[in-house]
Amino acid sequence: MEAIYKLSANEIDSNLISSIKKLFGQKEITITITSEPDETTYLTMNPANEKHLLDNIVAEPVIKFSGDEFKSYVEKL
């Protein structure tokens, strides 16, 4: 039997332990804990995907303006 629990570390409490004990009874179990990579890390794990993302960042247009120009722009919105 296998069970996968996905939760935040702060959700681990005695209720979780109790549910594992109820589910598996007297059987020997193995508990493995891993953390999920954040979205940026996950997306850049593949070199081709990382290149694609970086190329798109570089291709974004750059707009420069002064503080006063920004203030004027915001007021128009």
N, C-alpha and C positions, 0 to 999 in steps of 0.2 A: 504494500500500500504506500502511496505517496501523497503528500499534501503540501501545497505551496501557499504560504501566507505572505502577502505583500502589504507592508504597513510602514509607517514612520517609526523611528526608534523610540520616540516618546509615547507611542501607543502600546509598547510592551509592558504588560502588567501581569498580575497573578491570574487574571481571567484567561489570558492567552495560554499560560502554563497549564491551567486546569483543563482547557479545551484540548490541548495536545495530549494530556494524560488520559482524558476520556476517549479520545479518538484511537490512541494506540495501546491503551491498557498496559499490560506487562511486557510488551514487545520491546526489544532493543531498538533504539532509534539513533539516527545521526542528525545533528543540527548543524547546518551550514549557513553562515550569515554573509551576505554580500550587499554592496550598495550599488545603486543604479548611477551611472554617470549622468552629469547634467546634460542638458540638450546640446550645448555647444560642443562639449567633449564627444558626445555620441555622434554628432554630425561630422566631426573632423577625424573620426577614427579611420575612415576610408580615405586614402590619399587622393583619389580621383574626386571624391566629393569635396574634400577640403580645398583642392585647387579650383573647383567650380565655384565654391562659395567666395573664395578670395578674389577670383577674377570678377565676380559680380560686384563685390564691394568696391574694387578699383574702378569699375565702369560707372558707378553712381556719379551723377553730376555733383559738382561742388559749387556751392553758392557762398560768396563772401560778402559781408556787409558790416557796416559800423554799428555801434550800439544805438545811435540815433536812427539809423535806417531800420534796424530791427524794431525799435519802439514804434516807429511810424507804420511799419508793416503790421504789427500786432494791433495797433489802433484801427487799422482798416478792416481787420477781421471782425 
